[in-house]
Amino acid sequence: MTGTLIFILFLMNILLAFALLILYMRQNKLVEIEKRQKLALEEAEQVMAALLEEIKEENERLITRIKESRETEDKMADAMAADIIMEKKDSVPAAEEHQVVQEAEGSLEPTAEPASVQSSASGEADDPMPLREQVELLAEQGLTVTDIARKLNKGKTEIELLMKFK
């Protein structure tokens, strides 16, 4: 009887030692996985920091380009304003001469040409249909995305997005 008890105790000690060995191996695997995750996290942080730095540099370049373009636009606008003023000064005597000629002929009716020019200019500025409706109409007519983009003077990607989100 004592022999069986000693055998059972010995067997239990072997099982407990085996269980401890398994737990120790699992613990080591868990520690290794945590180390790998920390390394992966650090790498991801470094990549994100590099991307963020690159984006900042790109934004700074964009800001400088925008400032430069605004400066050139302002210079061009000033030059155009000066040209317009000069043209108005030159056109005032011509307009007075035209009015004198009309009075001399006895015709005080305004010409229809400026009104037609104004109506065509306002017609171009106010499209009768929104862009989305124009795209849908042209697509129904069987035009390809590239043809629609050319016809509306828009980008191919813009037309694709409009068609996708209708």
C-alpha positions in Angstrom: 0.0 0.0 0.0 2.8 2.4 0.8 4.4 1.4 -2.4 1.3 2.4 -4.4 1.1 5.7 -2.5 4.8 6.4 -3.3 4.2 5.5 -6.9 1.1 7.9 -7.1 3.1 10.7 -5.5 6.0 10.2 -7.8 3.7 10.2 -10.8 2.0 13.4 -9.6 5.4 15.0 -9.2 6.3 14.1 -12.8 3.0 15.5 -14.0 3.4 18.7 -12.0 7.0 19.2 -13.4 5.7 18.6 -16.9 2.9 21.2 -16.3 5.4 23.7 -15.0 7.6 23.1 -18.1 4.6 23.8 -20.4 3.6 26.9 -18.5 7.2 28.2 -18.7 7.3 27.6 -22.4 4.0 29.4 -22.9 5.2 32.3 -20.8 8.4 32.7 -22.9 6.3 32.6 -26.1 4.1 35.3 -24.7 7.1 37.5 -23.8 8.5 37.0 -27.3 5.2 38.0 -28.9 5.1 41.1 -26.7 8.6 42.1 -27.8 7.7 41.6 -31.4 4.6 43.8 -31.0 6.6 46.5 -29.3 9.1 46.4 -32.2 6.3 46.5 -34.8 4.7 49.4 -32.9 7.9 51.3 -32.8 8.5 50.8 -36.5 4.9 51.9 -37.3 5.5 55.0 -35.1 8.7 55.8 -37.0 7.0 55.3 -40.4 4.1 57.6 -39.3 6.5 60.2 -38.0 8.4 60.1 -41.3 5.1 60.4 -43.3 4.0 63.3 -41.1 7.2 65.1 -41.6 7.0 64.6 -45.3 3.4 65.9 -45.3 4.5 68.9 -43.3 7.3 69.7 -45.8 4.9 69.2 -48.7 2.3 71.5 -47.1 5.0 74.2 -46.6 6.0 73.9 -50.3 2.3 74.2 -51.3 1.9 77.3 -49.1 4.9 79.0 -50.6 3.6 78.1 -54.1 0.2 79.5 -53.3 1.7 82.7 -51.9 3.8 83.1 -55.0 0.8 82.5 -57.3 -1.3 85.0 -55.3 1.5 87.6 -55.6 1.7 87.1 -59.4 -2.1 87.2 -59.6 -2.2 90.4 -57.7 0.5 91.9 -60.0 -1.5 90.7 -63.0 -4.7 92.1 -61.6 -3.1 95.5 -61.0 -1.7 95.5 -64.5 -5.0 94.6 -65.9 -6.8 97.3 -63.9 -4.3 99.8 -65.2 -4.9 98.6 -68.8 -8.7 98.9 -68.3 -8.4 102.4 -66.9 -6.3 103.3 -69.9 -8.8 101.7 -72.3 -11.7 103.6 -70.6 -9.8 106.8 -71.0 -9.2 106.1 -74.6 -12.8 104.8 -75.2 -14.5 107.8 -73.6 -13.7 110.2 -76.5 -14.7 107.5 -79.0 -18.0 107.0 -77.2 -18.6 110.7 -77.2 -17.9 110.9 -81.0 -20.3 107.9 -81.5 -23.1 109.8 -79.6 -22.5 112.9 -81.6 -22.8 111.0 -84.8 -26.0 109.3 -83.7 -27.5 112.7 -82.7 -26.5 114.1 -86.0 -28.3 111.3 -87.8 -31.4 111.7 -85.6 -31.1 108.1 -84.3 -31.1 108.0 -80.5 -32.0 104.3 -80.2 -29.4 102.1 -78.4 -27.8 99.3 -80.4 -28.9 95.8 -79.8 -25.4 94.3 -80.0 -24.3 95.0 -76.4 -27.5 93.4 -75.1 -26.9 90.3 -77.1 -23.2 90.1 -75.9 -24.4 90.5 -72.3 -27.0 87.7 -72.7 -24.5 85.3 -74.2 -22.0 86.1 -71.5 -24.5 85.5 -68.8 -25.7 82.3 -70.5 -22.2 80.9 -70.3 -21.8 81.8 -66.7 -25.1 80.2 -65.6 -25.3 76.7 -66.9 -28.9 75.6 -67.4 -28.2 72.2 -65.8 -25.9 71.3 -62.9 -22.8 69.3 -63.8 -24.3 66.1 -62.3 -27.3 66.2 -64.5 -25.2 67.0 -67.6 -23.0 63.9 -66.8 -26.1 61.7 -66.4 -27.6 63.0 -69.7 -24.4 62.4 -71.6 -24.0 58.9 -70.1 -27.6 58.0 -71.1 -26.7 59.1 -74.6 -24.0 56.5 -74.6 -20.8 58.6 -74.3 -17.8 57.2 -72.5 -16.3 58.7 -69.4 -13.4 60.1 -71.4 -15.8 61.7 -74.0 -18.0 63.2 -71.3 -14.9 64.6 -69.6 -13.7 66.2 -72.9 -17.1 67.6 -73.7 -17.5 69.2 -70.2 -13.9 70.2 -69.9 -13.6 68.3 -66.6 -11.2 65.6 -65.4 -11.9 61.9 -66.1 -11.7 61.1 -62.4 -14.2 63.8 -61.5 -16.7 62.4 -64.1 -16.2 58.9 -62.7 -16.9 60.1 -59.2 -20.0 61.9 -60.3 -21.3 58.8 -62.1 -20.4 56.6 -59.1 -22.2 58.8 -56.5 -25.4 59.6 -58.4 
